[in-house]
């Protein structure tokens, strides 16, 4: 199980160096910023791990770089969750799987949320189905891990600031190990 932590850190270190969508940060910087925000809120290790890894699917799929700019929804949330589930279990994998529906939920239920989306998030929202209907929002809210996914989504949107200092990947090694399924 510990080898998965090594593989994830290496994946973030190498493939994570590429630009995150149309943002001015790399994939790795984005994950590190999200994890730092989770730690600042004293989230439990599983949620800090999920924040760090929420976009790992972007580094695992074969759609090339920045598929949303080409009009492709890469389904990164499912790719990432499916990869993480065997090692970390649902406490990490499900918030990762649900962070895209959480964006759709927040756009439907939080009047100011859409205005805070970056241009890249607005573009991907359209590819992902747009804001939820009231019925879809209620169904999402009832899901296990919906609240955790919503927290990750808020950190996700805030984690796009160039040059913000964060702890490095090695800082999160123990957190990832603590979040592993026992």
Beta strands, then each sheet from edge to edge (+ up, - down):
end
